[in-house]
Amino acid sequence: MKKKIIVAIILIIIVELIGIFFITRNNKNVEKKPDITQVRAICNLATLETYYHNVAKIDKSAGSGINHWFEKDRKLWIEYTGTAKIGIDMSKVDMQFNEENITIKLPKAQLLSIDIGEIDKESYMYSSDSWINKNEFTPEEETEAINIAQNEMKKNVENNSQLLLTAQSRAKDLIEQYLIQIGEWTNTNYQINWVFE
């Protein structure tokens, strides 16, 4: 799975670099100096999308009292897939330049969003229930299980320093390529100084 994600990331970076190259090469109206708007747009392109497979789980104890006689403790598993988007907050990107010296402030990458795919009833797996007195799961309990799993996924992504560094590095590489292309057009050798949050 990790190999597929790495290959997908590399392919996306190559496609984005080619796109940036051709868009800027073919656009005669592009200003021939670095532009913060372009740098922020590149950060938007550098958003890293990673796919995950998750299982939400919830336990439901049998009730107490006469109305709950013969109920069984039950478990519910909900299997689903989703995507997590990791990237740079473009509003925090800053660029200062003085002739050939460019200083770029690049914030840390962060989790931008988590989206889950459609979950159908085939994704639900229940432990057996009593045949006398049912202990059924409510829609609210099923939703709670998914919310708990989503919060765990969010924590996992936010604590995955390697994934966050990859997203930040990806933005940095794309910005460097943009500045190199501008430099080639103007025969300017830009010196890039990075300030990381």
Buried (B, 14 or more C-beta within 10 A) or exposed (E): EEEEBEEBBEEBBEEBBEEBEEEBEEEEEBEEEBBBEBBBBBBEBBBBBBEBEBEBBBEBEBEEEEEEEEBBEBEBBBBBEBEBBBBBBBEBBBBEBEEEEBBBBBBBBBBBEBEBEEBEEEBBEEEEBBEEBEBEBEEEEBEBBBEEBBEEBBEBBBEBEEBBEBBBBBBBBBBBBBBEBBBEEEEBEBEBEEEEE
